[in-house]
Amino acid sequence: MKILDIRNNTRGVACALFEASEGFPTEYPRSATNIMVIKIRGKQARCDFEDIPWWTLRLPSFTMKT
């Protein structure tokens, strides 16, 4: 998933995937099945989650760390 037009290149972006709505989006550290934090480059960021079964419903959440 690509995130565009980020205000600045400082800090990073946290991306989280959920299997259910429980805990989304406020309790993501406890409820997410996958979490990654990536650097912002050129006011863009990209989260690449691999090995996610296509039949599993997942909801992306993007939290800007400003």
Buried (B, 14 or more C-beta within 10 A) or exposed (E): EEBEEBEEEEEBBBBBBBBEEEBBBEEBEEBBEBBBBBEBEEEEBEBEBEEEEEEEEBEBBBBBEE
